[in-house]
């Protein structure tokens, strides 16, 4: 329990006892460096329920705390701020309690009340790109944070493996591929299929230009280009179960899945269950029929089935076309219900999807609530902004995307270049260097993306992300490696409970306060579905440790008790860095 949690109850009791008023909450902030204190109670918000002079109110509450809270040794009031000094023994008791705790900050996972987190969900007509990387990193990290906060979690994706875009790649390969395979070309399967998606677009544009030059209007040419009509016919054959078309679809999708699996492994993400659109695209139509009977949906004169959400500030939404075919919304309704059928313990879902789909998910969640599903109250759209590069936006059809595999390799190369310039790797074997470059490069990429609030757009700069100074992954990894070096040199230092009579240095106390915040940060990150809270907490912890390291002797300390405590404190900070980075999917190196 951190000191704010200890004080909250007593401050409320003080206000009730002294002023006969009920305080709904207590606002704290760190004490300013130029005043004495460990935590500051902000008095101004109390003026809503307590009338009077903030100085006098703060003084009376301070006196109450000093009388009733054993840990409060003294206080001072500056204007409307009550600065409270906490006894060193409180922090040392906390440290002794967590010293041997393996998973400090984590809550034991509950056996029930599961949540499903969906992320990645790519199309099988192209490789994963930079946008997918942000999606995967966010979804995976949120899943890990929810687990650390005590939730049972299923990680899933729905693979978009059908539709006209898939047929475009299939048709282009059939026309131009000459039997090319991943083995014969030396390309990863997803890269090979993506090459033909780009090839289709090139041929399509050429045919449009030819039709336009022959006198056809551009809009008509776009609809009547022969290669597009062939792709549409291929889709009809697939839906009809044509054996040749289905066999080609299975073969090319198989190539893509192997490619995806390789990228996921390199990125360090995984899944518990997989869903395929080819299995789910017919789901939801029975639900629409039930909704019609309950008058949740309405049938129009032209045969369309809709739901009117105008009273909720949204529009009228089609769930079945006039020919009876489903739209994406129908499929998503059916898939959500299917997931709960497959995993009856699910009591909520998190959808990691870009912010261009914000409206879609508002509608989906509202429809599921209207259909009466209890778990629909616990649905969350983890909406995130796009990732741009200094060179501009990406376009899949034109082949101008930043490929995920290329980016991972580029990050490793950037880490190698900067590490060698800094000259930090003397005595490493080539194999050790190779592994370290990958750890640093991936850590830089993941941290740079995850430290930003998910809703914000990112301009990704690879060089900037691999800086060994500032709020970066490598800076934090370097601090972890420094701590491991200290521990190796301190191998003979005793490890046992610390006497609570020890007088703390101000930097030791600040570091302990930061450690206290970790469990609360994990819970807040889970409640807000925000890995950025974990990332920036870790940076603050590392800054505090480096300040401690520069101002307080650790190994040179001659007092055995102080030395023992500082070594153990360093060890715990290293463990928390490792735990926090694990939630972000980032590895930490033992040496750098």
C-alpha positions in Angstrom: 0.0 0.0 0.0 1.5 3.4 -1.0 1.3 6.4 1.3 -1.5 8.1 -0.6 -3.7 5.1 0.0 -2.7 5.2 3.7 -3.5 8.9 4.0 -6.8 9.0 2.0 -8.9 7.4 4.7 -7.5 9.5 7.4 -7.8 12.8 5.5 -11.5 12.0 4.9 -11.9 11.2 8.6 -10.2 14.5 9.5 -12.6 16.5 7.3 -15.6 14.6 8.7 -14.4 15.0 12.4 -13.2 18.7 12.2 -15.5 20.2 9.7 -18.5 17.9 9.8 -18.3 17.5 6.0 -18.0 14.5 3.6 -15.0 14.6 1.2 -15.6 12.5 -1.9 -11.9 12.2 -2.8 -8.5 13.4 -1.8 -6.1 15.0 -4.3 -2.3 14.4 -3.9 0.8 15.5 -5.7 4.5 15.0 -5.2 6.0 17.6 -2.8 7.9 20.3 -4.6 11.7 20.0 -4.3 12.0 23.4 -2.4 9.7 22.3 0.5 10.1 19.6 3.1 7.8 16.6 2.6 7.2 13.3 0.9 3.6 13.8 -0.3 1.4 16.8 -0.7 -2.3 17.0 0.1 -4.0 19.6 -2.2 -6.4 21.6 0.0 -8.1 23.8 -2.7 -10.5 21.1 -4.1 -11.8 20.7 -0.5 -13.2 24.2 -0.5 -16.2 22.8 -2.4 -17.3 21.1 0.8 -15.3 23.0 3.5 -15.6 26.7 3.8 -12.7 28.6 5.2 -9.0 29.7 4.8 -7.0 27.0 2.9 -4.0 27.6 5.3 -6.1 27.0 8.4 -7.9 24.0 6.9 -4.5 22.5 5.9 -3.0 23.1 9.4 -6.0 21.4 11.2 -5.8 18.4 8.8 -2.0 18.2 9.3 -2.4 18.2 13.1 -5.1 15.5 12.8 -2.8 13.3 10.6 0.2 13.8 13.0 -2.0 12.6 15.9 -3.7 9.7 14.1 -1.2 8.3 11.5 1.8 6.7 13.0 3.9 7.2 9.8 3.4 11.0 9.8 6.3 12.7 11.6 5.6 16.3 10.8 4.0 18.6 8.3 4.0 22.1 6.8 1.4 24.2 5.0 2.3 26.5 2.1 -0.8 28.4 0.8 -3.3 25.6 -0.1 -0.8 22.7 0.0 -0.3 20.4 3.0 3.2 18.9 2.8 3.4 15.7 4.9 6.7 14.1 6.0 6.6 10.3 6.3 8.8 8.2 8.6 11.6 6.3 6.9 10.5 3.1 8.6 7.3 3.1 6.5 9.3 2.9 3.3 11.6 0.3 4.7 8.7 -1.9 5.9 7.3 -1.7 2.3 10.7 -2.6 0.8 11.1 -5.6 3.1 7.6 -6.8 2.2 8.4 -6.7 -1.6 12.0 -7.8 -1.5 11.3 -11.5 -2.0 8.2 -11.0 -4.1 8.7 -12.5 -7.5 5.8 -10.8 -9.3 5.6 -7.5 -7.5 2.8 -5.4 -9.0 1.0 -8.3 -10.6 -2.3 -9.7 -9.3 -3.0 -13.4 -9.4 -5.1 -14.3 -12.4 -8.8 -15.0 -11.7 -10.2 -18.3 -13.0 -13.3 -16.6 -14.3 -14.4 -13.2 -15.8 -12.3 -13.5 -18.9 -11.7 -10.9 -21.5 -10.8 -11.5 -25.2 -8.4 -9.1 -26.9 -8.4 -9.0 -30.7 -5.5 -7.6 -32.6 -3.6 -7.9 -35.9 -6.5 -9.2 -38.0 -4.7 -8.8 -41.4 -5.8 -9.4 -45.0 -4.2 -12.4 -46.7 -3.3 -10.4 -49.9 -0.2 -8.6 -48.6 2.4 -8.7 -45.9 2.1 -7.0 -42.5 3.3 -3.4 -42.5 4.1 -0.6 -40.0 0.4 0.0 -39.2 0.0 -3.7 -38.3 3.1 -3.3 -36.1 1.4 -0.7 -33.9 -1.8 -2.7 -33.9 0.0 -5.9 -32.8 2.2 -4.2 -30.2 -0.8 -2.4 -28.7 -3.1 -5.5 -28.6 -0.4 -7.8 -27.3 0.7 -5.3 -24.6 -2.9 -4.6 -23.4 -3.5 -8.4 -23.2 -0.4 -8.8 -21.0 -1.3 -5.8 -18.8 -4.8 -7.2 -18.3 -3.3 -10.5 -17.2 -1.0 -8.7 -14.8 -4.0 -6.9 -13.4 -5.7 -10.2 -12.6 -7.8 -10.9 -15.7 -8.0 -14.2 -17.6 -7.2 -13.2 -21.2 -7.7 -14.8 -24.6 -5.6 -13.3 -27.4 -7.2 -13.7 -30.8 -7.4 -12.3 -34.3 -9.8 -12.7 -37.2 -7.9 -13.3 -40.5 -9.6 -11.6 -43.4 -9.0 -14.4 -45.9 -11.8 -13.9 -48.4 -13.3 -11.2 -50.6 -12.4 -9.3 -53.8 -9.0 -8.1 -52.5 -7.9 -11.8 -52.0 -9.1 -12.7 -55.5 -7.1 -9.8 -57.0 -3.8 -11.4 -55.8 -5.0 -14.9 -56.8 -5.9 -13.7 -60.4 -2.7 -11.8 -60.9 -0.6 -14.8 -59.8 -2.7 -17.0 -62.1 -2.1 -14.6 -65.1 1.5 -13.5 -64.5 3.0 -15.9 -62.0 4.3 -18.7 -64.2 3.9 -21.1 -61.2 6.2 -19.0 -59.0 6.3 -20.2 -55.3 8.0 -18.9 -52.2 10.6 -21.7 -52.7 11.4 -20.9 -56.3 11.4 -17.1 -55.8 13.2 -17.0 -52.4 10.4 -14.7 -51.1 8.4 -15.1 -47.9 5.0 -16.3 -48.8 3.2 -13.1 -47.7 5.7 -11.0 -49.7 5.1 -13.1 -52.8 1.3 -12.8 -52.6 1.7 -9.1 -51.9 3.8 -8.7 -55.0 0.8 -10.0 -57.1 -1.6 -7.7 -55.3 0.6 -4.8 -56.5 0.8 -6.4 -59.9 -3.0 -6.6 -60.2 -3.3 -2.8 -59.4 -0.7 -2.0 -62.1 -2.5 -4.1 -64.8 -5.9 -2.6 -63.7 -4.6 1.0 -64.1 -3.1 0.2 -67.5 -6.5 -1.2 -68.6 -8.3 1.8 -67.3 -5.9 4.1 -69.2 -6.4 2.1 -72.4 -10.2 2.2 -72.1 -10.2 6.0 -71.4 -7.9 6.6 -74.4 -10.4 4.7 -76.5 -13.2 7.1 -75.5 -14.7 5.4 -72.4 -15.5 7.6 -69.4 -13.1 7.1 -66.5 -15.8 6.0 -64.0 -17.2 3.5 -66.4 -13.7 2.2 -67.3 -12.9 1.7 -63.6 -16.0 -0.6 -63.4 -15.5 -2.4 -66.7 -11.8 -3.1 -66.8 -11.5 -6.7 -67.9 -9.2 -7.8 -65.1 -11.6 -6.4 -62.5 -14.5 -8.3 -64.0 -12.4 -11.5 -64.0 -11.6 -10.9 -60.3 -15.3 -10.5 -59.5 -16.1 -13.7 -61.4 -13.3 -15.5 -59.4 -15.0 -14.3 -56.2 -18.4 -15.7 -57.4 -16.7 -19.1 -58.1 -15.1 -19.1 -54.7 -18.4 -18.5 -53.0 -20.0 -21.2 -55.1 -17.3 -23.7 -54.0 -15.5 -24.1 -57.4 -12.8 -26.7 -56.6 -10.0 -25.1 -58.8 -10.6 -21.7 -57.3 -10.8 -23.0 -53.7 -7.6 -25.0 -54.2 -5.7 -21.9 -55.4 -7.1 -19.9 -52.5 -5.9 -22.5 -50.0 -2.5 -22.7 -51.6 -1.9 -18.9 -51.6 -3.3 -18.4 -48.2 -1.1 -21.1 -46.9 1.9 -19.2 -48.2 0.7 -16.1 -46.4 0.1 -17.8 -43.1 3.7 -19.1 -43.0 4.9 -15.6 -43.7 2.7 -14.1 -41.0 3.8 -16.7 -38.5 7.5 -15.8 -39.1 6.7 -12.1 -38.7 4.8 -12.6 -35.5 7.6 -14.7 -34.1 10.2 -12.0 -34.9 7.9 -9.3 -33.4 7.3 -11.4 -30.3 3.5 -11.6 -30.3 1.2 -14.6 -30.2 -2.4 -15.7 -30.1 -4.5 -18.2 -28.2 -7.3 -18.6 -30.8 -7.7 -17.8 -34.5 -10.9 -16.9 -36.4 -11.1 -16.8 -40.2 -13.5 -14.6 -42.1 -14.2 -17.5 -44.5 -15.8 -19.3 -41.6 -17.5 -16.3 -40.0 -18.9 -14.2 -43.0 -22.2 -16.1 -42.9 -22.6 -15.6 -39.1 -25.1 -13.1 -37.8 -27.9 -13.6 -40.3 -29.8 -15.8 -37.9 -29.3 -13.1 -35.2 -30.8 -10.5 -37.5 -33.9 -12.7 -37.9 -34.3 -12.9 -34.1 -33.9 -9.1 -34.0 -36.6 -8.7 -36.5 -39.0 -10.8 -34.4 -38.1 -8.6 -31.4 -38.6 -5.5 -33.5 -35.0 -4.4 -32.9 -34.5 -4.4 -36.6 -36.9 -3.2 -39.3 -37.5 -4.5 -42.8 -37.7 -1.8 -45.5 -40.0 -2.0 -48.6 -37.1 -2.8 -50.8 -36.1 -5.8 -48.6 -33.2 -4.2 -46.8 -33.0 -4.9 -43.0 -31.9 -1.9 -40.9 -31.7 -0.6 -37.3 -32.6 2.9 -36.5 -30.0 4.4 -34.1 -30.9 8.1 -34.6 -32.3 8.4 -31.0 -28.8 7.5 -29.8 -27.1 10.2 -32.0 -26.1 7.7 -34.8 -27.6 6.9 -38.2 -29.8 4.2 -39.6 -27.6 1.1 -40.2 -28.1 -1.7 -42.8 -27.5 -5.2 -41.4 -28.8 -7.1 -44.5 -28.9 -6.0 -48.1 -32.1 -6.3 -50.2 -30.7 -9.5 -51.8 -30.3 -11.0 -48.3 -26.5 -10.9 -48.2 -24.8 -9.8 -45.0 -22.6 -6.6 -44.5 -19.5 -6.4 -42.3 -21.6 -5.3 -39.4 -23.7 -8.5 -39.5 -20.6 -10.6 -39.6 -19.1 -8.8 -36.6 -22.3 -9.3 -34.6 -22.2 -13.0 -35.4 -18.5 -13.3 -34.6 -18.8 -11.6 -31.2 -21.7 -14.0 -30.3 -19.7 -17.0 -31.6 -16.7 -16.1 -29.5 -18.8 -16.1 -26.3 -20.3 -19.4 -27.4 -16.7 -20.8 -27.8 -15.5 -19.3 -24.5 -18.5 -19.0 -22.1 -16.3 -17.3 -19.4 -15.8 -14.2 -21.6 -17.3 -11.1 -20.0 -15.8 -8.5 -22.3 -13.8 -7.9 -25.5 -11.2 -5.5 -26.6 -11.0 -4.7 -30.3 -7.6 -3.3 -31.4 -8.6 -1.4 -34.6 -7.5 1.9 -36.1 -9.5 5.1 -35.4 -11.0 5.1 -38.9 -13.4 2.5 -37.6 -14.6 4.4 -34.5 -18.2 4.8 -35.9 -18.4 1.1 -36.8 -17.6 0.0 -33.3 -20.1 2.5 -31.7 -22.8 0.9 -33.8 -21.7 -2.7 -33.2 -21.6 -2.3 -29.4 -25.0 -0.5 -29.4 -26.6 -3.2 -31.5 -25.3 -6.0 -29.2 -26.6 -4.1 -26.2 -30.0 -3.8 -27.8 -30.0 -7.5 -28.6 -29.7 -8.0 -24.8 -26.2 -9.5 -24.4 -25.0 -8.8 -20.9 -21.3 -8.9 -21.9 -22.0 -6.2 -24.5 -21.6 -3.7 -21.6 -17.9 -4.7 -21.4 -16.9 -4.1 -25.0 -14.1 -1.7 -25.8 -12.6 -0.3 -29.0 -8.9 0.2 -28.5 -8.8 2.9 -31.1 -5.4 4.1 -32.3 -4.0 6.7 -34.6 -2.1 6.0 -37.7 1.7 5.7 -38.0 3.5 8.0 -40.4 7.1 8.2 -41.5 9.1 11.3 -42.5 8.5 10.2 -46.1 4.7 10.3 -45.8 1.7 8.0 -45.8 1.7 4.4 -47.0 -0.4 2.8 -49.8 -0.7 -1.0 -50.1 -2.0 -1.1 -53.7 1.0 1.0 -54.9 3.5 -1.0 -53.0 4.7 2.0 -50.9 4.0 0.5 -47.5 6.7 0.1 -44.9 7.0 -3.7 -44.7 7.1 -5.1 -41.1 9.9 -7.5 -41.8 12.0 -4.8 -43.5 11.4 -2.4 -40.6 12.4 -5.0 -38.0 15.7 -5.7 -40.0 16.2 -1.9 -40.4 15.8 -1.4 -36.6 18.5 -4.1 -36.0 20.8 -2.4 -38.4 20.2 1.0 -36.9 21.0 -0.4 -33.4 24.2 -1.9 -34.8 25.3 1.3 -36.4 24.7 3.5 -33.3 26.1 0.9 -30.9 29.3 0.6 -32.9 29.6 4.4 -33.1 29.3 4.6 -29.3 31.9 1.8 -28.9 30.0 0.1 -26.0 30.5 -3.6 -27.1 34.2 -4.4 -26.5 34.7 -8.0 -25.6 31.5 -9.3 -27.2 31.5 -12.2 -29.7 29.9 -11.7 -33.1 27.0 -13.9 -32.0 26.5 -11.9 -28.8 26.6 -8.6 -30.8 24.0 -9.9 -33.3 21.6 -10.9 -30.5 22.1 -7.6 -28.7 21.5 -5.5 -31.8 18.2 -7.3 -32.3 17.2 -6.8 -28.6 18.0 -3.1 -28.8 16.5 -2.6 -32.2 13.2 -4.3 -31.3 13.1 -2.6 -27.9 13.6 0.8 -29.5 10.8 0.1 -32.0 8.3 -1.2 -29.4 9.0 1.5 -26.8 8.8 4.3 -29.3 5.4 3.2 -30.4 4.0 2.1 -27.0 5.1 5.2 -25.0 2.6 7.3 -27.0 -1.1 7.4 -26.0 -2.9 5.0 -28.4 -5.3 7.7 -29.6 -2.4 9.9 -30.9 -1.0 9.7 -34.4 2.7 8.8 -34.5 5.5 10.1 -36.7 8.0 7.2 -36.5 11.7 8.1 -36.8 13.9 5.0 -36.5 17.1 6.9 -35.8 15.5 8.9 -33.0 14.1 5.7 -31.4 17.5 4.1 -31.0 18.9 7.0 -29.0 20.7 5.9 -25.8 19.6 9.1 -24.0 16.1 10.4 -23.2 12.8 8.6 -23.2 13.7 5.6 -25.3 13.8 1.9 -25.1 17.7 1.6 -25.3 18.1 4.2 -22.5 16.0 2.0 -20.2 17.7 -1.2 -21.4 21.1 0.4 -20.7 20.0 1.2 -17.2 18.9 -2.3 -16.6 22.2 -3.6 -17.9 24.0 -1.2 -15.6 22.1 -2.6 -12.6 23.0 -6.2 -13.6 26.7 -5.1 -13.7 26.4 -3.7 -10.2 24.8 -7.0 -9.0 27.6 -9.1 -10.6 30.2 -7.0 -8.8 28.3 -7.2 -5.5 28.0 -10.9 -5.5 29.4 -11.3 -2.0 27.1 -8.7 -0.4 24.7 -10.1 2.2 21.0 -10.3 1.2 18.5 -10.2 4.1 15.7 -8.0 5.6 16.8 -4.4 6.1 16.7 -2.9 9.7 13.9 -0.3 9.7 16.0 1.9 11.9 18.2 2.7 8.9 18.2 6.4 8.0 17.3 6.9 4.4 19.1 9.2 1.9 16.6 11.5 0.1 17.4 9.7 -3.2 16.7 6.3 -1.6 13.4 7.6 -0.4 12.4 9.0 -3.8 13.3 5.7 -5.5 11.2 3.7 -3.0 8.3 6.1 -3.6 8.5 5.4 -7.3 8.6 1.6 -6.7 5.4 1.9 -4.6 3.6 3.3 -7.7 4.1 0.2 -9.8 1.1 -1.9 -8.7 -1.2 1.1 -9.0 0.2 1.9 -12.5 -0.5 -1.6 -13.7 -4.1 -1.3 -12.6 -4.5 2.1 -14.2 -2.9 0.9 -17.4 -5.4 -2.0 -17.4 -8.4 0.2 -16.7 -7.4 2.6 -19.5 -6.1 0.0 -21.9 -2.9 2.1 -22.1 0.6 0.6 -22.4 1.8 4.3 -22.5 1.2 4.4 -18.7 3.6 1.5 -18.2 6.2 2.8 -20.6 6.3 6.3 -19.0 6.3 4.9 -15.5 9.3 2.8 -16.4 11.1 5.9 -17.8 10.4 7.8 -14.6 11.7 4.9 -12.5 14.9 4.8 -14.6 15.4 8.5 -14.3 15.0 8.2 -10.5 17.5 5.3 -10.3 20.1 7.2 -12.4 19.8 10.2 -10.1 20.2 7.9 -7.1 23.2 6.1 -8.8 25.0 9.4 -9.5 24.5 10.9 -6.0 24.6 7.9 -3.7 27.6 5.5 -3.4 26.6 1.8 -3.9 29.6 -0.5 -4.1 32.1 2.1 -2.7 29.9 2.5 0.5 31.8 1.5 3.6 28.8 1.1 5.9 27.8 -2.6 5.5 24.1 -2.1 6.2 23.8 0.9 3.8 25.7 -1.1 1.1 23.5 -4.1 1.6 20.3 -2.0 1.3 21.5 -0.1 -1.8 22.5 -3.3 -3.6 19.1 -4.9 -2.8 17.3 -1.7 -3.8 19.1 -1.7 -7.2 18.2 -5.4 -7.6 14.5 -4.6 -7.0 14.5 -1.7 -9.4 16.0 -4.0 -12.1 13.3 -6.6 -11.5 10.5 -3.9 -11.9 12.1 -2.6 -15.1 12.1 -6.2 -16.4 8.5 -6.8 -15.3 7.3 -3.5 -16.8 9.1 -4.1 -20.1 7.7 -7.7 -20.2 4.2 -6.1 -20.2 5.3 -4.1 -23.3 6.8 -7.2 -24.9 10.3 -5.9 -24.7 13.4 -7.9 -23.7 16.2 -6.5 -21.4 19.9 -7.4 -22.0 22.1 -8.6 -19.1 25.0 -6.6 -20.6 25.3 -3.7 -23.0 
